[in-house]
């Protein structure tokens, strides 16, 4: 697969990020939306509504995109135990596409990085725990890099919806290394 290169604007954002400590850049990213899922359980099992027309996020904003979803996919990440690098799938970004992530098995730490030059949260890093023990759908706008780390010893299964179909002749995918020093995210998990 041919990845899209980072743009000059994204490179400027990354360079500005490198000049600020990570602790000063942690917080919510403009446009990222979280919809905490309600689990309806009874003695037979449970039922969860992932997405439906009219949904709002936890802040009350409309959650479903104006354009219909173009593709639904599923990904599995094997749990291997231990700390980085073996548990991490990060970072990638899109120019046009929104991603709607729902981890339906296992638990993960999702890390989001705002690469949009001039946005209200330019260079900010947002961290969310999601999965079986924290059921939620995370809506990720274009040019917000995203990745995740499997937590625990259960494989993580990600179901995700996107607003653009995958086109191998013009892939809307870019990559940045999980350990990029300009992002400087510490992936270690502290064990007590």
Phi, psi and omega in degrees: 000140178264116180275146175288138177284155174295147180278168176299321179296318178295320178298320178297318178298313180298320178295320177293325177298319182298336182275354181238138178298148180305319182303330179278350184250001181278133177160179182293145179258132179302127177096336176289133181236144179239130174240106177289130184274144178261121180266122177257107186246149171213181184301344181270342183149218180211167178222136179227129170273116181282301183216141173205157179305138179090356179299149171236158178277184183297339179265001178089007180275148175305132189258328183276138182292157178296319176274147180294160176296143183258339184199147173237135182222169178222143180225145177239135175239122182289136174278130182240352183077160177088190182251182185307158008264359192289348184256001193253135171237093184201162340257149169223163184212164179230150177278320186244331194276138166268142172249141174238105187261136174220111177275110187265349176216144180077184180225144184220163168250116179267133178238126182243142182227122181279110180259010184275110179297129178087357178289162180298338181237032180310129176079358182283151177243127179244137181239131178228138170264131183218158176138205184304321183266357177214070185290121180200157171253134181248120177265123187243116181286165175302149178065017168253109181293147184213151177195176180209164180231129177289131177250131178092192186249017176254132176305147179257130177246122180253123169256130182219148179246142180229156183268354178229134176289151178291131180236105182298338179280343179212069185294130178268060184220133172228159183231147171224137183300144182299333182252024181306123184294340179287326175283318173058038178279134179269107185274355182295149177251122182279125176259133182254000000 
